[in-house]
C-alpha cells in the first residue's frame, strides 16, 4: 500500500511533464496575442488546440508560401522579354522538399490554434482566431491561416489550367 502514493506521485509528475510544453505554448501565445491588441487588458482567451509541429510541417508550410510568393511576385522572362512559365523551377523545388518531408518528423515546436475575444472600451466584443507556432524558447510565430493558403493555392491551380 505504501507504494500506491508513490506511484500516483510519479504518474502525476509524468502527466505534468507531458503538458508543460502545452502550458508554455499557451502562455506564450496568450502573451503574443494580447500584446498585439490595442488594449491588452481586454483580451479574453477562449479555446486552445495543440499538436506537435514537426520539421515536416515546417517544410510543407514554407513550400506553400514559396509557391504563393513566386506566383504573386516573380515573372520569368527569356532574352526576348517573353514571359516564361516557372513550372520547371517549381517542380525541382518540390522534389527536393518532398525528399526532406518524407524523412524528418522530429517535433520542433507546438502548433496552436487559438480563438479569443477582444472587448473594446465601448463594450463591443469581437471574436477572432489564429494559428501560431510556439517554440520551446518562447518565440511565437503567427502563421498565414490554412484556409487562406488553401484558397489561394486553389486559385493558382485554376489559373494554370
VMD Tcl script that builds the backbone (N, CA, C; Angstrom):
set m [mol new atoms 483]
animate dup $m
set s [atomselect $m all]
$s set {name element resname resid chain x y z} {
  {N N UNK 1 A 0.803 -1.195 0.000}
  {CA C UNK 1 A 0.000 0.000 0.000}
  {C C UNK 1 A 0.847 1.260 0.000}
  {N N UNK 2 A 2.053 1.190 0.600}
  {CA C UNK 2 A 2.893 2.375 0.653}
  {C C UNK 2 A 3.381 2.787 -0.728}
  {N N UNK 3 A 3.432 1.849 -1.646}
  {CA C UNK 3 A 3.907 2.179 -2.987}
  {C C UNK 3 A 2.825 2.871 -3.824}
  {N N UNK 4 A 1.561 2.760 -3.441}
  {CA C UNK 4 A 0.472 3.387 -4.204}
  {C C UNK 4 A 0.614 4.913 -4.248}
  {N N UNK 5 A 0.846 5.603 -3.098}
  {CA C UNK 5 A 1.017 7.058 -3.179}
  {C C UNK 5 A 2.248 7.450 -4.003}
  {N N UNK 6 A 3.304 6.655 -3.888}
  {CA C UNK 6 A 4.500 6.941 -4.676}
  {C C UNK 6 A 4.210 6.789 -6.165}
  {N N UNK 7 A 3.441 5.744 -6.510}
  {CA C UNK 7 A 3.065 5.504 -7.900}
  {C C UNK 7 A 2.213 6.664 -8.431}
  {N N UNK 8 A 1.259 7.129 -7.613}
  {CA C UNK 8 A 0.409 8.246 -8.027}
  {C C UNK 8 A 1.219 9.524 -8.206}
  {N N UNK 9 A 2.161 9.743 -7.324}
  {CA C UNK 9 A 3.018 10.923 -7.420}
  {C C UNK 9 A 3.859 10.880 -8.693}
  {N N UNK 10 A 4.428 9.716 -8.989}
  {CA C UNK 10 A 5.236 9.565 -10.206}
  {C C UNK 10 A 4.369 9.731 -11.450}
  {N N UNK 11 A 3.163 9.186 -11.412}
  {CA C UNK 11 A 2.244 9.314 -12.554}
  {C C UNK 11 A 1.834 10.750 -12.784}
  {N N UNK 12 A 1.549 11.472 -11.715}
  {CA C UNK 12 A 1.154 12.876 -11.887}
  {C C UNK 12 A 2.332 13.714 -12.380}
  {N N UNK 13 A 3.540 13.365 -11.974}
  {CA C UNK 13 A 4.718 14.080 -12.473}
  {C C UNK 13 A 4.893 13.852 -13.966}
  {N N UNK 14 A 4.653 12.632 -14.417}
  {CA C UNK 14 A 4.740 12.345 -15.849}
  {C C UNK 14 A 3.689 13.113 -16.635}
  {N N UNK 15 A 2.465 13.148 -16.114}
  {CA C UNK 15 A 1.409 13.892 -16.793}
  {C C UNK 15 A 1.725 15.382 -16.831}
  {N N UNK 16 A 2.240 15.909 -15.767}
  {CA C UNK 16 A 2.594 17.328 -15.724}
  {C C UNK 16 A 3.697 17.628 -16.725}
  {N N UNK 17 A 4.651 16.718 -16.874}
  {CA C UNK 17 A 5.733 16.910 -17.838}
  {C C UNK 17 A 5.230 16.905 -19.267}
  {N N UNK 18 A 4.235 16.062 -19.564}
  {CA C UNK 18 A 3.684 15.990 -20.918}
  {C C UNK 18 A 2.965 17.280 -21.283}
  {N N UNK 19 A 2.322 17.908 -20.330}
  {CA C UNK 19 A 1.547 19.102 -20.605}
  {C C UNK 19 A 2.344 20.386 -20.452}
  {N N UNK 20 A 3.591 20.299 -20.009}
  {CA C UNK 20 A 4.356 21.521 -19.784}
  {C C UNK 20 A 4.608 22.268 -21.089}
  {N N UNK 21 A 4.845 21.553 -22.185}
  {CA C UNK 21 A 5.053 22.246 -23.463}
  {C C UNK 21 A 3.764 22.929 -23.903}
  {N N UNK 22 A 2.630 22.308 -23.634}
  {CA C UNK 22 A 1.358 22.945 -23.976}
  {C C UNK 22 A 1.099 24.162 -23.096}
  {N N UNK 23 A 1.443 24.044 -21.815}
  {CA C UNK 23 A 1.264 25.200 -20.923}
  {C C UNK 23 A 2.164 26.353 -21.336}
  {N N UNK 24 A 3.410 26.033 -21.702}
  {CA C UNK 24 A 4.331 27.075 -22.159}
  {C C UNK 24 A 3.831 27.696 -23.454}
  {N N UNK 25 A 3.347 26.871 -24.369}
  {CA C UNK 25 A 2.828 27.371 -25.647}
  {C C UNK 25 A 1.608 28.251 -25.413}
  {N N UNK 26 A 0.726 27.823 -24.514}
  {CA C UNK 26 A -0.479 28.603 -24.202}
  {C C UNK 26 A -0.108 29.971 -23.632}
  {N N UNK 27 A 0.816 29.984 -22.707}
  {CA C UNK 27 A 1.248 31.255 -22.107}
  {C C UNK 27 A 1.911 32.164 -23.141}
  {N N UNK 28 A 2.768 31.586 -23.978}
  {CA C UNK 28 A 3.475 32.386 -24.989}
  {C C UNK 28 A 2.511 32.956 -26.020}
  {N N UNK 29 A 1.558 32.142 -26.484}
  {CA C UNK 29 A 0.592 32.610 -27.474}
  {C C UNK 29 A -0.330 33.659 -26.861}
  {N N UNK 30 A -0.769 33.440 -25.631}
  {CA C UNK 30 A -1.610 34.436 -24.952}
  {C C UNK 30 A -0.901 35.777 -24.854}
  {N N UNK 31 A 0.357 35.745 -24.474}
  {CA C UNK 31 A 1.152 36.980 -24.372}
  {C C UNK 31 A 1.303 37.633 -25.742}
  {N N UNK 32 A 1.575 36.821 -26.757}
  {CA C UNK 32 A 1.756 37.330 -28.121}
  {C C UNK 32 A 0.487 38.017 -28.623}
  {N N UNK 33 A -0.659 37.357 -28.449}
  {CA C UNK 33 A -1.928 37.911 -28.935}
  {C C UNK 33 A -2.301 39.158 -28.150}
  {N N UNK 34 A -2.228 39.087 -26.835}
  {CA C UNK 34 A -2.653 40.235 -26.025}
  {C C UNK 34 A -1.760 41.447 -26.247}
  {N N UNK 35 A -0.469 41.231 -26.484}
  {CA C UNK 35 A 0.418 42.375 -26.721}
  {C C UNK 35 A 0.197 42.987 -28.098}
  {N N UNK 36 A -0.420 42.235 -29.018}
  {CA C UNK 36 A -0.695 42.760 -30.352}
  {C C UNK 36 A -2.010 43.515 -30.455}
  {N N UNK 37 A -2.809 43.475 -29.408}
  {CA C UNK 37 A -4.093 44.164 -29.407}
  {C C UNK 37 A -3.930 45.606 -28.951}
  {N N UNK 38 A -4.865 46.433 -29.343}
  {CA C UNK 38 A -4.825 47.837 -28.938}
  {C C UNK 38 A -4.902 48.000 -27.434}
  {N N UNK 39 A -5.738 47.232 -26.796}
  {CA C UNK 39 A -5.908 47.264 -25.340}
  {C C UNK 39 A -5.714 45.847 -24.796}
  {N N UNK 40 A -4.481 45.500 -24.401}
  {CA C UNK 40 A -4.216 44.129 -23.939}
  {C C UNK 40 A -5.105 43.679 -22.774}
  {N N UNK 41 A -5.570 44.605 -21.975}
  {CA C UNK 41 A -6.407 44.247 -20.830}
  {C C UNK 41 A -7.769 43.708 -21.221}
  {N N UNK 42 A -8.170 43.915 -22.470}
  {CA C UNK 42 A -9.481 43.464 -22.932}
  {C C UNK 42 A -9.415 42.136 -23.685}
  {N N UNK 43 A -8.282 41.464 -23.626}
  {CA C UNK 43 A -8.102 40.160 -24.265}
  {C C UNK 43 A -8.715 39.085 -23.391}
  {N N UNK 44 A -9.566 38.250 -23.998}
  {CA C UNK 44 A -10.191 37.141 -23.278}
  {C C UNK 44 A -9.947 35.845 -24.065}
  {N N UNK 45 A -9.032 34.996 -23.591}
  {CA C UNK 45 A -8.773 33.735 -24.299}
  {C C UNK 45 A -9.982 32.819 -24.212}
  {N N UNK 46 A -10.199 32.060 -25.274}
  {CA C UNK 46 A -11.290 31.088 -25.266}
  {C C UNK 46 A -10.746 29.671 -25.394}
  {N N UNK 47 A -10.417 29.247 -26.598}
  {CA C UNK 47 A -10.042 27.856 -26.809}
  {C C UNK 47 A -8.640 27.759 -27.389}
  {N N UNK 48 A -7.915 26.754 -26.934}
  {CA C UNK 48 A -6.590 26.434 -27.459}
  {C C UNK 48 A -6.609 24.993 -27.948}
  {N N UNK 49 A -6.062 24.765 -29.138}
  {CA C UNK 49 A -5.890 23.418 -29.665}
  {C C UNK 49 A -4.414 23.253 -29.960}
  {N N UNK 50 A -3.827 22.162 -29.474}
  {CA C UNK 50 A -2.394 21.940 -29.610}
  {C C UNK 50 A -2.111 20.680 -30.404}
  {N N UNK 51 A -0.979 20.699 -31.098}
  {CA C UNK 51 A -0.424 19.484 -31.692}
  {C C UNK 51 A 1.063 19.722 -31.919}
  {N N UNK 52 A 1.849 18.661 -31.971}
  {CA C UNK 52 A 3.280 18.841 -32.232}
  {C C UNK 52 A 3.488 19.424 -33.635}
  {N N UNK 53 A 4.450 20.297 -33.754}
  {CA C UNK 53 A 4.813 20.902 -35.041}
  {C C UNK 53 A 6.184 20.354 -35.406}
  {N N UNK 54 A 6.244 19.647 -36.520}
  {CA C UNK 54 A 7.459 18.944 -36.910}
  {C C UNK 54 A 8.209 19.683 -38.006}
  {N N UNK 55 A 9.404 19.203 -38.302}
  {CA C UNK 55 A 10.161 19.756 -39.424}
  {C C UNK 55 A 9.400 19.534 -40.724}
  {N N UNK 56 A 8.726 18.407 -40.816}
  {CA C UNK 56 A 7.912 18.110 -41.997}
  {C C UNK 56 A 6.843 19.190 -42.172}
  {N N UNK 57 A 6.158 19.547 -41.094}
  {CA C UNK 57 A 5.144 20.599 -41.145}
  {C C UNK 57 A 5.764 21.933 -41.559}
  {N N UNK 58 A 6.920 22.220 -40.996}
  {CA C UNK 58 A 7.608 23.476 -41.286}
  {C C UNK 58 A 7.988 23.578 -42.758}
  {N N UNK 59 A 8.521 22.494 -43.306}
  {CA C UNK 59 A 8.900 22.495 -44.716}
  {C C UNK 59 A 7.680 22.583 -45.627}
  {N N UNK 60 A 6.599 21.915 -45.257}
  {CA C UNK 60 A 5.376 21.981 -46.061}
  {C C UNK 60 A 4.823 23.404 -46.074}
  {N N UNK 61 A 4.827 24.058 -44.926}
  {CA C UNK 61 A 4.359 25.441 -44.832}
  {C C UNK 61 A 5.249 26.356 -45.671}
  {N N UNK 62 A 6.563 26.195 -45.562}
  {CA C UNK 62 A 7.497 27.011 -46.343}
  {C C UNK 62 A 7.305 26.783 -47.840}
  {N N UNK 63 A 7.039 25.550 -48.244}
  {CA C UNK 63 A 6.817 25.249 -49.664}
  {C C UNK 63 A 5.553 25.933 -50.174}
  {N N UNK 64 A 4.501 25.920 -49.368}
  {CA C UNK 64 A 3.268 26.594 -49.772}
  {C C UNK 64 A 3.489 28.096 -49.906}
  {N N UNK 65 A 4.171 28.684 -48.943}
  {CA C UNK 65 A 4.433 30.123 -49.017}
  {C C UNK 65 A 5.325 30.466 -50.202}
  {N N UNK 66 A 6.305 29.610 -50.482}
  {CA C UNK 66 A 7.184 29.853 -51.628}
  {C C UNK 66 A 6.393 29.800 -52.923}
  {N N UNK 67 A 5.483 28.850 -53.022}
  {CA C UNK 67 A 4.664 28.746 -54.228}
  {C C UNK 67 A 3.773 29.971 -54.386}
  {N N UNK 68 A 3.175 30.415 -53.301}
  {CA C UNK 68 A 2.322 31.605 -53.359}
  {C C UNK 68 A 3.129 32.858 -53.673}
  {N N UNK 69 A 4.275 32.985 -53.051}
  {CA C UNK 69 A 5.114 34.164 -53.264}
  {C C UNK 69 A 5.647 34.205 -54.686}
  {N N UNK 70 A 6.122 33.079 -55.186}
  {CA C UNK 70 A 6.647 33.021 -56.542}
  {C C UNK 70 A 5.555 33.343 -57.537}
  {N N UNK 71 A 4.378 32.811 -57.336}
  {CA C UNK 71 A 3.279 33.047 -58.260}
  {C C UNK 71 A 2.847 34.507 -58.238}
  {N N UNK 72 A 2.951 35.147 -57.096}
  {CA C UNK 72 A 2.484 36.521 -56.970}
  {C C UNK 72 A 3.504 37.575 -57.386}
  {N N UNK 73 A 4.792 37.287 -57.216}
  {CA C UNK 73 A 5.753 38.373 -57.363}
  {C C UNK 73 A 6.836 38.160 -58.411}
  {N N UNK 74 A 7.074 36.956 -58.860}
  {CA C UNK 74 A 8.195 36.705 -59.753}
  {C C UNK 74 A 7.685 36.368 -61.143}
  {N N UNK 75 A 8.223 37.059 -62.127}
  {CA C UNK 75 A 7.911 36.760 -63.515}
  {C C UNK 75 A 9.211 36.404 -64.209}
  {N N UNK 76 A 9.257 35.218 -64.797}
  {CA C UNK 76 A 10.444 34.786 -65.518}
  {C C UNK 76 A 10.281 35.160 -66.985}
  {N N UNK 77 A 11.348 35.748 -67.566}
  {CA C UNK 77 A 11.320 36.160 -68.973}
  {C C UNK 77 A 12.544 35.606 -69.689}
  {N N UNK 78 A 12.366 35.354 -70.988}
  {CA C UNK 78 A 13.509 34.936 -71.789}
  {C C UNK 78 A 14.237 36.180 -72.295}
  {N N UNK 79 A 15.263 35.985 -73.119}
  {CA C UNK 79 A 16.075 37.108 -73.612}
  {C C UNK 79 A 15.262 38.101 -74.435}
  {N N UNK 80 A 14.210 37.624 -75.076}
  {CA C UNK 80 A 13.378 38.498 -75.897}
  {C C UNK 80 A 12.308 39.212 -75.072}
  {N N UNK 81 A 12.218 38.882 -73.808}
  {CA C UNK 81 A 11.247 39.537 -72.938}
  {C C UNK 81 A 9.934 38.794 -72.805}
  {N N UNK 82 A 9.823 37.609 -73.391}
  {CA C UNK 82 A 8.600 36.826 -73.277}
  {C C UNK 82 A 8.510 36.184 -71.898}
  {N N UNK 83 A 7.316 36.164 -71.361}
  {CA C UNK 83 A 7.098 35.565 -70.039}
  {C C UNK 83 A 7.214 34.050 -70.145}
  {N N UNK 84 A 8.031 33.492 -69.269}
  {CA C UNK 84 A 8.239 32.047 -69.235}
  {C C UNK 84 A 7.505 31.448 -68.047}
  {N N UNK 85 A 6.956 30.247 -68.207}
  {CA C UNK 85 A 6.359 29.578 -67.045}
  {C C UNK 85 A 7.463 29.135 -66.099}
  {N N UNK 86 A 7.221 29.189 -64.822}
  {CA C UNK 86 A 8.231 28.776 -63.846}
  {C C UNK 86 A 7.923 27.399 -63.277}
  {N N UNK 87 A 7.265 26.578 -64.069}
  {CA C UNK 87 A 6.876 25.236 -63.636}
  {C C UNK 87 A 8.096 24.358 -63.370}
  {N N UNK 88 A 9.124 24.452 -64.210}
  {CA C UNK 88 A 10.298 23.592 -64.040}
  {C C UNK 88 A 11.009 23.888 -62.727}
  {N N UNK 89 A 11.202 25.163 -62.424}
  {CA C UNK 89 A 11.865 25.528 -61.168}
  {C C UNK 89 A 11.018 25.091 -59.979}
  {N N UNK 90 A 9.719 25.279 -60.086}
  {CA C UNK 90 A 8.823 24.894 -59.003}
  {C C UNK 90 A 8.846 23.379 -58.790}
  {N N UNK 91 A 8.877 22.615 -59.885}
  {CA C UNK 91 A 8.912 21.153 -59.769}
  {C C UNK 91 A 10.208 20.684 -59.126}
  {N N UNK 92 A 11.325 21.320 -59.465}
  {CA C UNK 92 A 12.605 20.943 -58.864}
  {C C UNK 92 A 12.597 21.231 -57.366}
  {N N UNK 93 A 12.049 22.388 -56.972}
  {CA C UNK 93 A 11.961 22.726 -55.550}
  {C C UNK 93 A 11.080 21.729 -54.814}
  {N N UNK 94 A 9.943 21.364 -55.430}
  {CA C UNK 94 A 9.039 20.413 -54.782}
  {C C UNK 94 A 9.702 19.054 -54.605}
  {N N UNK 95 A 10.488 18.629 -55.591}
  {CA C UNK 95 A 11.152 17.328 -55.500}
  {C C UNK 95 A 12.155 17.302 -54.360}
  {N N UNK 96 A 12.947 18.374 -54.219}
  {CA C UNK 96 A 13.942 18.399 -53.143}
  {C C UNK 96 A 13.260 18.516 -51.781}
  {N N UNK 97 A 12.184 19.268 -51.715}
  {CA C UNK 97 A 11.462 19.414 -50.456}
  {C C UNK 97 A 10.752 18.109 -50.110}
  {N N UNK 98 A 10.208 17.419 -51.116}
  {CA C UNK 98 A 9.490 16.167 -50.861}
  {C C UNK 98 A 10.387 15.133 -50.192}
  {N N UNK 99 A 11.639 15.048 -50.630}
  {CA C UNK 99 A 12.561 14.093 -50.022}
  {C C UNK 99 A 12.786 14.435 -48.554}
  {N N UNK 100 A 12.917 15.708 -48.256}
  {CA C UNK 100 A 13.118 16.135 -46.867}
  {C C UNK 100 A 11.853 15.896 -46.041}
  {N N UNK 101 A 10.699 16.146 -46.642}
  {CA C UNK 101 A 9.436 15.981 -45.920}
  {C C UNK 101 A 9.227 14.546 -45.465}
  {N N UNK 102 A 9.524 13.627 -46.349}
  {CA C UNK 102 A 9.298 12.221 -46.037}
  {C C UNK 102 A 10.236 11.724 -44.940}
  {N N UNK 103 A 11.362 12.401 -44.768}
  {CA C UNK 103 A 12.395 11.891 -43.878}
  {C C UNK 103 A 12.317 12.397 -42.437}
  {N N UNK 104 A 11.844 13.617 -42.211}
  {CA C UNK 104 A 12.027 14.199 -40.889}
  {C C UNK 104 A 10.721 14.606 -40.218}
  {N N UNK 105 A 10.315 13.834 -39.228}
  {CA C UNK 105 A 9.120 14.152 -38.456}
  {C C UNK 105 A 9.484 14.471 -37.002}
  {N N UNK 106 A 10.641 15.080 -36.827}
  {CA C UNK 106 A 11.100 15.473 -35.497}
  {C C UNK 106 A 10.287 16.672 -35.010}
  {N N UNK 107 A 9.671 16.588 -33.842}
  {CA C UNK 107 A 8.945 17.753 -33.314}
  {C C UNK 107 A 9.919 18.880 -32.983}
  {N N UNK 108 A 9.593 20.083 -33.431}
  {CA C UNK 108 A 10.458 21.232 -33.161}
  {C C UNK 108 A 9.738 22.332 -32.395}
  {N N UNK 109 A 8.414 22.241 -32.315}
  {CA C UNK 109 A 7.642 23.286 -31.649}
  {C C UNK 109 A 6.238 22.752 -31.391}
  {N N UNK 110 A 5.343 23.657 -30.967}
  {CA C UNK 110 A 3.948 23.308 -30.743}
  {C C UNK 110 A 3.078 24.186 -31.626}
  {N N UNK 111 A 2.230 23.544 -32.428}
  {CA C UNK 111 A 1.242 24.262 -33.234}
  {C C UNK 111 A 0.075 24.589 -32.316}
  {N N UNK 112 A -0.407 25.836 -32.367}
  {CA C UNK 112 A -1.510 26.257 -31.516}
  {C C UNK 112 A -2.566 26.941 -32.372}
  {N N UNK 113 A -3.788 26.416 -32.313}
  {CA C UNK 113 A -4.929 27.125 -32.906}
  {C C UNK 113 A -5.655 27.756 -31.730}
  {N N UNK 114 A -5.864 29.062 -31.801}
  {CA C UNK 114 A -6.378 29.785 -30.644}
  {C C UNK 114 A -7.533 30.690 -31.048}
  {N N UNK 115 A -8.636 30.584 -30.328}
  {CA C UNK 115 A -9.746 31.519 -30.501}
  {C C UNK 115 A -9.805 32.400 -29.259}
  {N N UNK 116 A -10.174 33.655 -29.495}
  {CA C UNK 116 A -10.202 34.611 -28.387}
  {C C UNK 116 A -11.210 35.713 -28.678}
  {N N UNK 117 A -11.506 36.467 -27.635}
  {CA C UNK 117 A -12.389 37.624 -27.745}
  {C C UNK 117 A -11.611 38.870 -27.357}
  {N N UNK 118 A -11.965 39.970 -27.993}
  {CA C UNK 118 A -11.413 41.272 -27.613}
  {C C UNK 118 A -12.591 42.193 -27.365}
  {N N UNK 119 A -12.603 42.800 -26.205}
  {CA C UNK 119 A -13.680 43.715 -25.876}
  {C C UNK 119 A -13.141 45.132 -25.932}
  {N N UNK 120 A -13.826 46.001 -26.678}
  {CA C UNK 120 A -13.376 47.385 -26.783}
  {C C UNK 120 A -13.810 48.160 -25.550}
  {N N UNK 121 A -13.327 49.385 -25.438}
  {CA C UNK 121 A -13.690 50.227 -24.295}
  {C C UNK 121 A -15.182 50.522 -24.270}
  {N N UNK 122 A -15.799 50.498 -25.450}
  {CA C UNK 122 A -17.244 50.773 -25.531}
  {C C UNK 122 A -18.089 49.539 -25.254}
  {N N UNK 123 A -17.448 48.391 -25.054}
  {CA C UNK 123 A -18.171 47.171 -24.743}
  {C C UNK 123 A -18.398 46.261 -25.933}
  {N N UNK 124 A -17.994 46.693 -27.103}
  {CA C UNK 124 A -18.155 45.864 -28.313}
  {C C UNK 124 A -17.204 44.660 -28.224}
  {N N UNK 125 A -17.749 43.474 -28.476}
  {CA C UNK 125 A -16.958 42.254 -28.394}
  {C C UNK 125 A -16.712 41.715 -29.800}
  {N N UNK 126 A -15.446 41.449 -30.091}
  {CA C UNK 126 A -15.063 40.885 -31.384}
  {C C UNK 126 A -14.397 39.543 -31.133}
  {N N UNK 127 A -14.745 38.567 -31.935}
  {CA C UNK 127 A -14.112 37.246 -31.845}
  {C C UNK 127 A -13.116 37.118 -32.979}
  {N N UNK 128 A -12.034 36.424 -32.699}
  {CA C UNK 128 A -11.019 36.186 -33.707}
  {C C UNK 128 A -10.312 34.875 -33.384}
  {N N UNK 129 A -9.491 34.446 -34.313}
  {CA C UNK 129 A -8.719 33.238 -34.091}
  {C C UNK 129 A -7.421 33.352 -34.860}
  {N N UNK 130 A -6.497 32.488 -34.553}
  {CA C UNK 130 A -5.224 32.499 -35.250}
  {C C UNK 130 A -4.525 31.168 -35.123}
  {N N UNK 131 A -3.565 30.977 -36.023}
  {CA C UNK 131 A -2.709 29.798 -35.994}
  {C C UNK 131 A -1.305 30.272 -35.661}
  {N N UNK 132 A -0.695 29.610 -34.701}
  {CA C UNK 132 A 0.606 30.037 -34.203}
  {C C UNK 132 A 1.530 28.843 -34.032}
  {N N UNK 133 A 2.814 29.129 -34.086}
  {CA C UNK 133 A 3.830 28.151 -33.736}
  {C C UNK 133 A 4.546 28.702 -32.513}
  {N N UNK 134 A 4.568 27.925 -31.448}
  {CA C UNK 134 A 5.254 28.317 -30.216}
  {C C UNK 134 A 6.482 27.423 -30.063}
  {N N UNK 135 A 7.653 28.042 -30.118}
  {CA C UNK 135 A 8.909 27.303 -29.985}
  {C C UNK 135 A 9.266 27.166 -28.508}
  {N N UNK 136 A 10.062 26.165 -28.159}
  {CA C UNK 136 A 10.416 25.940 -26.751}
  {C C UNK 136 A 11.098 27.138 -26.083}
  {N N UNK 137 A 11.782 27.987 -26.860}
  {CA C UNK 137 A 12.458 29.146 -26.270}
  {C C UNK 137 A 11.505 30.312 -26.016}
  {N N UNK 138 A 10.202 30.137 -26.310}
  {CA C UNK 138 A 9.218 31.185 -26.056}
  {C C UNK 138 A 8.872 32.026 -27.271}
  {N N UNK 139 A 9.568 31.841 -28.370}
  {CA C UNK 139 A 9.275 32.580 -29.597}
  {C C UNK 139 A 7.956 32.095 -30.179}
  {N N UNK 140 A 7.116 33.038 -30.609}
  {CA C UNK 140 A 5.837 32.712 -31.225}
  {C C UNK 140 A 5.811 33.301 -32.626}
  {N N UNK 141 A 5.363 32.490 -33.583}
  {CA C UNK 141 A 5.245 32.933 -34.972}
  {C C UNK 141 A 3.796 32.746 -35.392}
  {N N UNK 142 A 3.197 33.807 -35.931}
  {CA C UNK 142 A 1.832 33.716 -36.452}
  {C C UNK 142 A 1.892 33.175 -37.876}
  {N N UNK 143 A 1.062 32.183 -38.160}
  {CA C UNK 143 A 1.020 31.592 -39.491}
  {C C UNK 143 A -0.071 32.246 -40.333}
  {N N UNK 144 A 0.097 32.182 -41.641}
  {CA C UNK 144 A -0.998 32.541 -42.535}
  {C C UNK 144 A -2.016 31.419 -42.364}
  {N N UNK 145 A -3.266 31.744 -42.058}
  {CA C UNK 145 A -4.241 30.689 -41.792}
  {C C UNK 145 A -4.369 29.690 -42.942}
  {N N UNK 146 A -4.569 28.442 -42.573}
  {CA C UNK 146 A -4.632 27.361 -43.557}
  {C C UNK 146 A -5.716 27.613 -44.600}
  {N N UNK 147 A -6.899 28.068 -44.183}
  {CA C UNK 147 A -7.976 28.274 -45.157}
  {C C UNK 147 A -7.615 29.352 -46.173}
  {N N UNK 148 A -6.830 30.336 -45.775}
  {CA C UNK 148 A -6.381 31.379 -46.701}
  {C C UNK 148 A -5.369 30.797 -47.684}
  {N N UNK 149 A -4.396 30.030 -47.174}
  {CA C UNK 149 A -3.388 29.411 -48.047}
  {C C UNK 149 A -4.042 28.480 -49.056}
  {N N UNK 150 A -4.946 27.627 -48.573}
  {CA C UNK 150 A -5.574 26.655 -49.464}
  {C C UNK 150 A -6.433 27.328 -50.527}
  {N N UNK 151 A -7.165 28.366 -50.152}
  {CA C UNK 151 A -7.989 29.080 -51.143}
  {C C UNK 151 A -7.118 29.726 -52.207}
  {N N UNK 152 A -6.022 30.331 -51.786}
  {CA C UNK 152 A -5.127 30.987 -52.744}
  {C C UNK 152 A -4.444 29.963 -53.651}
  {N N UNK 153 A -4.046 28.820 -53.099}
  {CA C UNK 153 A -3.440 27.763 -53.915}
  {C C UNK 153 A -4.439 27.212 -54.934}
  {N N UNK 154 A -5.709 27.085 -54.546}
  {CA C UNK 154 A -6.737 26.641 -55.491}
  {C C UNK 154 A -6.896 27.653 -56.623}
  {N N UNK 155 A -6.853 28.941 -56.287}
  {CA C UNK 155 A -6.948 29.971 -57.317}
  {C C UNK 155 A -5.786 29.862 -58.297}
  {N N UNK 156 A -4.592 29.631 -57.776}
  {CA C UNK 156 A -3.425 29.494 -58.647}
  {C C UNK 156 A -3.551 28.282 -59.559}
  {N N UNK 157 A -4.037 27.169 -59.016}
  {CA C UNK 157 A -4.229 25.969 -59.814}
  {C C UNK 157 A -5.238 26.213 -60.932}
  {N N UNK 158 A -6.311 26.924 -60.614}
  {CA C UNK 158 A -7.326 27.228 -61.625}
  {C C UNK 158 A -6.759 28.145 -62.717}
  {N N UNK 159 A -5.915 29.081 -62.341}
  {CA C UNK 159 A -5.305 29.996 -63.324}
  {C C UNK 159 A -4.343 29.247 -64.246}
  {N N UNK 160 A -3.689 28.229 -63.740}
  {CA C UNK 160 A -2.724 27.468 -64.545}
  {C C UNK 160 A -3.417 26.605 -65.582}
  {N N UNK 161 A -4.668 26.261 -65.337}
  {CA C UNK 161 A -5.377 25.351 -66.249}
  {C C UNK 161 A -6.043 26.074 -67.362}
}
mol reanalyze $m
mol bondsrecalc $m
mol representation Tube
mol addrep $m
